[in-house]
């Protein structure tokens, strides 16, 4: 997934190259902060776009419109239910993952445990 100039799947590799090539830590921090912000905003936008997909494999309908009769698929021959493509659980998991990457207290605990053991 490419968000702006930050390719999220190659994020770690790009960060390492940028930070090693950069002359100061401030530029590295700014680049990292901008990429994380762009990625977070893209994931929140994806959640609030509220795309619905049919859970029936043969249907494959994808829409932003909800049916009047609830979450049932509006294709006549389909008996599937429309589910959110990117739901709150996925957004929460993504945000918690990003939070865990920069959790300083957790890193200190891991360092102390590895030094003791």
Helices and strands as residue ranges (DSSP letters): E 2-3, E 6-7, G 8-10, H 11-21, H 25-49, E 52-54, E 62-63, E 82-84, H 88-101, H 104-116
